[in-house]
Amino acid sequence: MTPGVTPSTIARLRLAAQWIRPALLKASTIPTPGPVDVVRSLTALQGQDFPGALWAIGLRSPGRTRTDVTAAFNRGELVRSCPLRGTLHVTVAEDLGWILSLTAGRMLQGQATRHRQLGITTSDLEHVRGLALTLLEQSGGKSTRETLLAAFEQAGQGTKAQRGYHFLFLLCLKQTLVQGPVNPDGNGNTQFYVSSQDWIKNPRTLERDEALAELALRYFRSHGPATIKDFQWWSKLTIKDINAGLAQARAGLETIECNGSSYFMAPETAELLGGASGKSVQRRAVPPGARSVLLLPGFDEYLLGYTDRSAALAPEHAHLTVPGNNGMFKATVVVGGRVAGTWRKAQGAAEKQSQLSGVVLPELFGVLSPAQSKALENSAQAYKRYLT
């Protein structure tokens, strides 16, 4: 291990890089980021839990409310699709196409066996594609998931046993559909499907080498300090593609060593260690954030953005954060960069009496100090303001 660089240092640097505490970076670096700024910085933000994804954006956009975040979807600036790991992510609309140009092929290959099991053929996919586009033309350009699946069923395309889900997944990978404006029904927790071609007005087009370099640079700038293994897990690109992208991006990154591994990050993040010389950080200080107490949503990039989460999540707390290791990440209380508990909304009158600011019920792994308890209350107040 390089002297002065510990896993806790890695964790707090990641808070800064991900704009979870924008004040940790120089004001000139992040001028009051808005929802689109946040998502553009992260490139792709975990989004299978839509309300959680909205808060992930909101907590990185101080002073913005949930209404401000959903407005960015309704204006077509942000969209949700499956650009990474077969999982829903939020991206800036213009970025979705070039990311999929790198990742869709491998996802399609990985699902080939499952699609044979479901009896999905090329002609079936063309059939539902035509059905979906026709339905959108007849319904003002947008449709709910349920209406699309009903149309598939009515036309003889079965949707049971996840067959319908995989149709929608494939139509997103093929850039036929994308989830765009927020559906006001159901408390605004779902989105309408729209035509990608019609909804995304100014898609960026990058050559493959350029796209590989941009994805690598943006990942390490927004998620660093991170390793090549972290980037490989996050992107699911081949090592050959990762090396090609990183070879071009490396000049714009700094490196540090921790536990014998090389971590890449943005120069601005490296400055929090006390300065850099060349491309290897020389002087090391303790980065800010040790006193921070934060409320993160489930599935936040702070944990999900890495294959090795040990810097932020102690092994003995992993089963409390991801019960049964079933892929369902609870919302977390993060103290000084480390997961110190989970939180949720209260169930029933008795629990509601224990909520902070009337919106947050923490379930802590240990006891907080008086100062930390006050900071937790302040974070609950910030979440309450976001919800208004």
C-alpha positions in Angstrom: 0.0 0.0 0.0 1.3 3.5 -0.8 1.7 5.4 2.4 -1.3 7.6 3.3 -3.7 6.0 0.8 -6.2 3.7 2.6 -9.5 2.3 1.6 -11.3 5.0 3.6 -9.4 7.6 1.6 -10.6 5.9 -1.6 -14.2 6.0 -0.3 -14.1 9.7 0.4 -12.5 10.6 -2.9 -15.3 8.7 -4.6 -17.9 10.8 -2.7 -16.2 13.9 -4.2 -15.8 12.5 -7.7 -19.5 11.5 -7.8 -20.6 14.9 -6.6 -22.4 13.5 -3.6 -20.8 16.3 -1.6 -20.2 18.9 -4.3 -18.6 21.2 -1.7 -15.7 18.8 -1.5 -14.6 20.0 -4.9 -13.6 23.5 -5.8 -16.6 25.7 -6.5 -15.1 26.6 -9.9 -15.1 22.9 -10.8 -18.8 22.3 -10.1 -20.9 25.5 -10.5 -24.2 24.4 -8.7 -24.8 21.3 -10.9 -28.3 20.6 -12.2 -29.9 17.2 -13.0 -28.5 17.1 -16.5 -25.0 18.1 -15.3 -25.1 15.3 -12.8 -26.1 12.5 -15.2 -23.7 13.8 -17.9 -20.9 13.6 -15.4 -21.7 10.0 -14.3 -22.4 9.0 -17.9 -24.9 6.3 -16.8 -26.6 6.2 -13.5 -28.2 3.0 -12.1 -31.9 3.3 -12.6 -33.9 0.1 -12.0 -35.6 1.8 -9.0 -36.9 4.9 -10.7 -37.7 6.9 -7.5 -34.3 6.0 -6.1 -32.7 7.1 -9.4 -34.5 10.5 -9.1 -33.1 10.9 -5.6 -29.6 9.9 -6.7 -29.7 12.8 -9.1 -31.4 15.1 -6.6 -28.8 14.6 -3.8 -26.1 15.5 -6.3 -28.0 18.6 -7.3 -28.2 20.6 -4.1 -31.3 22.8 -4.0 -33.2 20.9 -6.7 -36.5 19.2 -6.0 -37.9 16.0 -7.3 -40.1 18.2 -9.6 -36.9 19.7 -11.1 -35.5 16.3 -11.8 -38.6 14.9 -13.4 -38.8 18.0 -15.5 -35.5 17.0 -17.2 -37.1 13.7 -18.3 -40.2 15.5 -19.5 -38.1 17.9 -21.6 -36.3 15.0 -23.2 -32.9 15.8 -21.7 -32.7 12.6 -19.7 -33.9 9.1 -20.6 -33.8 5.6 -19.1 -32.8 2.5 -21.0 -30.5 -0.5 -20.7 -27.1 0.7 -21.9 -25.1 -1.3 -19.3 -25.2 -4.9 -18.0 -28.8 -5.5 -19.2 -29.9 -3.2 -16.4 -31.9 0.1 -16.5 -29.7 3.2 -16.3 -30.4 6.9 -16.7 -28.3 8.8 -19.3 -28.4 12.1 -21.0 -30.5 11.6 -24.1 -27.8 12.5 -26.5 -25.3 9.9 -25.0 -27.5 6.8 -25.1 -26.8 5.9 -28.7 -23.0 5.9 -28.7 -22.9 4.0 -25.4 -25.2 1.3 -26.8 -23.0 1.2 -29.9 -20.3 -0.2 -27.6 -22.4 -2.4 -25.3 -25.5 -3.7 -27.1 -23.8 -6.4 -29.1 -22.4 -8.2 -26.1 -25.7 -7.9 -24.2 -27.5 -9.4 -27.2 -25.0 -12.3 -27.3 -25.4 -12.9 -23.6 -29.2 -13.1 -23.8 -29.3 -15.4 -26.9 -29.9 -18.6 -24.9 -32.6 -17.1 -22.8 -34.4 -15.7 -25.9 -34.3 -19.2 -27.5 -35.9 -20.5 -24.3 -38.6 -17.9 -24.6 -39.2 -18.6 -28.3 -38.2 -15.1 -29.4 -37.2 -15.1 -33.0 -36.1 -12.3 -35.3 -39.5 -12.3 -37.0 -41.2 -12.0 -33.5 -39.1 -9.0 -32.7 -39.9 -7.3 -36.0 -43.5 -8.0 -35.3 -43.6 -6.4 -31.9 -41.4 -3.5 -33.2 -44.1 -2.7 -35.8 -46.8 -3.1 -33.1 -45.0 -0.7 -30.7 -44.4 2.0 -33.3 -48.0 1.8 -34.6 -49.3 2.0 -31.1 -47.2 5.1 -30.4 -48.4 6.8 -33.6 -52.0 6.1 -32.4 -51.5 7.3 -28.8 -49.8 10.7 -29.2 -46.3 9.3 -29.2 -46.2 7.7 -25.8 -47.4 4.5 -24.1 -47.3 2.8 -20.8 -45.6 -0.6 -20.4 -48.9 -2.2 -19.6 -50.5 -0.9 -22.8 -47.6 -2.1 -24.9 -47.7 -5.6 -23.4 -51.4 -5.8 -23.9 -51.0 -4.9 -27.6 -48.4 -7.7 -28.0 -50.7 -10.2 -26.4 -53.7 -9.2 -28.5 -51.5 -9.7 -31.6 -50.6 -13.2 -30.6 -47.2 -12.4 -29.1 -47.3 -14.0 -25.6 -45.8 -11.9 -22.8 -45.8 -14.4 -19.9 -42.7 -15.8 -18.2 -40.8 -12.5 -18.8 -41.3 -12.8 -22.6 -42.9 -9.4 -22.7 -40.1 -7.9 -20.6 -37.5 -9.3 -23.0 -39.4 -7.8 -26.0 -39.2 -4.4 -24.4 -35.5 -5.0 -23.4 -34.7 -5.9 -27.0 -36.5 -2.9 -28.4 -34.5 -0.7 -26.1 -31.2 -2.3 -27.1 -32.2 -1.9 -30.8 -32.9 1.8 -30.1 -36.5 1.5 -31.1 -37.9 2.5 -27.7 -36.7 4.5 -24.7 -38.3 5.5 -21.4 -38.8 9.2 -21.5 -41.5 11.4 -19.9 -42.7 10.7 -16.4 -46.2 9.2 -16.1 -48.1 11.4 -13.6 -50.3 8.5 -12.6 -49.0 6.3 -9.7 -47.2 9.2 -8.0 -44.9 9.7 -10.9 -42.9 6.5 -10.3 -43.0 5.2 -13.8 -42.3 6.5 -17.3 -43.9 6.4 -20.7 -42.2 4.5 -23.5 -41.5 6.7 -26.6 -39.8 6.3 -29.9 -36.1 6.8 -29.5 -35.8 8.3 -33.0 -38.6 10.8 -32.3 -37.7 11.6 -28.7 -33.9 12.0 -28.8 -33.5 15.1 -31.0 -29.7 15.5 -31.2 -28.0 12.1 -30.6 -24.2 12.1 -30.6 -22.4 9.8 -33.1 -18.9 8.7 -32.3 -16.5 6.5 -34.1 -15.8 3.3 -32.1 -12.3 4.3 -31.0 -13.5 7.7 -29.9 -16.4 6.2 -28.0 -14.1 3.8 -26.2 -11.9 6.6 -25.1 -14.8 8.8 -24.0 -16.4 6.0 -22.0 -13.2 5.2 -20.2 -12.3 8.8 -19.5 -15.8 9.7 -18.2 -16.0 6.6 -16.0 -12.7 7.2 -14.2 -13.3 10.9 -13.9 -16.7 10.4 -12.3 -16.2 7.2 -10.4 -12.4 7.3 -9.6 -10.5 6.3 -7.8 -11.4 3.1 -9.6 -9.5 0.1 -11.0 -9.6 -1.4 -14.5 -11.5 -4.3 -12.9 -14.1 -1.9 -11.6 -14.5 -0.4 -15.1 -14.7 -3.9 -16.7 -17.5 -4.8 -14.3 -19.4 -1.6 -14.8 -19.1 -1.5 -18.6 -18.8 -5.2 -19.5 -16.5 -4.3 -22.3 -13.7 -6.7 -23.3 -10.3 -6.2 -21.9 -9.1 -5.4 -25.4 -11.6 -2.6 -25.7 -10.9 -1.3 -22.2 -7.2 -1.2 -22.9 -7.8 0.6 -26.2 -10.0 3.2 -24.5 -7.7 3.7 -21.5 -4.7 4.1 -23.7 -6.3 7.2 -25.1 -7.8 8.4 -21.9 -4.8 7.9 -19.6 -3.3 11.3 -20.3 -6.3 13.0 -18.7 -6.2 10.9 -15.5 -4.1 10.7 -12.3 -3.1 7.4 -10.6 -2.7 6.3 -7.0 -1.8 2.9 -5.5 -3.7 1.2 -2.8 -3.2 -2.4 -1.6 -1.0 -3.1 -4.7 -3.6 -2.0 -7.2 -3.6 1.1 -9.5 -6.5 3.4 -9.2 -7.4 6.0 -11.9 -9.2 9.3 -11.2 -9.7 12.9 -12.4 -7.0 15.4 -11.7 -9.5 17.5 -9.7 -10.1 14.5 -7.4 -6.4 13.9 -7.0 -6.0 17.5 -5.9 -7.9 16.7 -2.7 -4.9 14.6 -1.7 -2.8 17.7 -1.5 -1.4 18.0 -5.0 0.1 15.9 -7.8 3.3 15.8 -9.8 3.2 14.3 -13.3 0.6 11.5 -13.5 1.3 10.0 -10.1 0.1 11.7 -6.9 3.1 12.6 -4.7 1.8 14.4 -1.6 -1.0 12.9 0.3 -3.4 14.4 2.8 -6.6 13.2 4.3 -9.4 14.1 1.9 -12.5 15.9 3.3 -15.7 14.1 4.0 -14.8 12.3 7.3 -17.7 14.1 9.1 -20.3 13.7 6.4 -23.5 11.8 7.0 -25.5 11.1 3.9 -28.7 9.4 2.8 -28.2 7.5 -0.4 -30.9 5.7 -2.3 -30.8 1.9 -3.0 -28.7 0.9 -6.1 -26.7 4.2 -5.9 -23.6 4.4 -8.1 -21.6 4.9 -4.9 -21.9 1.2 -4.3 -23.1 -0.2 -7.7 -20.4 1.6 -9.7 -17.6 -0.8 -8.6 -17.0 -4.6 -8.5 -15.0 -4.1 -5.2 -17.2 -2.2 -2.8 -15.1 -2.9 0.3 -13.9 0.7 0.6 -17.4 1.8 1.5 -19.1 -1.4 2.7 -17.6 -3.6 5.4 -18.1 -7.3 4.8 -20.0 -7.8 8.1 -22.6 -5.2 6.9 -23.0 -6.5 3.3 -25.8 -8.9 4.2 -27.7 -6.0 5.9 -27.3 -3.8 2.9 -28.0 -6.6 0.3 -30.2 -9.1 2.1 -29.6 -12.6 0.9 -27.1 -11.3 -1.6 -30.0 -11.2 -4.1 -29.1 -8.1 -5.9 -31.6 -5.8 -4.1 -29.6 -2.9 -2.6 -31.2 -1.0 0.3 -31.0 2.7 0.7 -28.0 3.5 2.9 -26.8 5.8 5.6 -23.2 6.7 4.7 -21.0 8.2 7.5 -17.6 9.4 6.5 -17.7 7.5 3.3 -18.6 4.2 5.0 -22.1 2.5 5.0 -23.3 2.8 8.6 -26.9 1.7 8.2 -29.9 1.7 6.0 -33.0 3.8 5.8 -36.6 3.5 4.6 -40.0 5.1 4.9 -41.9 4.1 8.0 -44.6 1.4 8.0 -47.4 2.0 10.4 -48.2 4.7 13.0 -45.6 3.5 15.6 -42.7 3.6 13.1 -43.8 7.0 11.8 -43.2 8.4 15.3 -39.5 7.6 14.9 -39.0 9.1 11.5 -36.6 11.9 11.0 -38.2 15.0 9.5 -41.3 12.9 8.9 -39.7 11.1 5.9 -36.7 8.9 7.0 -36.6 5.9 9.3 -32.9 5.0 9.8 -31.8 1.5 10.8 -28.2 2.0 12.0 -25.5 -0.7 12.4 -24.1 1.2 15.5 -24.4 4.3 17.6 -23.8 7.7 16.1 -22.1 10.6 17.9 -24.2 13.6 18.8 -22.6 15.5 15.9 -23.3 12.7 13.5 -26.9 12.4 14.7 -27.3 16.1 14.0 -25.8 15.7 10.5 -28.2 12.8 9.9 -31.1 15.0 10.8 -29.8 17.7 8.4 -29.6 15.1 5.6 -33.2 14.0 6.4 -34.3 17.7 6.1 -32.5 18.0 2.7 -34.4 14.9 1.5 -37.7 16.3 2.7 -37.0 19.6 0.8 -36.2 17.5 -2.3 -39.6 15.8 -2.0 -41.6 19.1 -1.9 
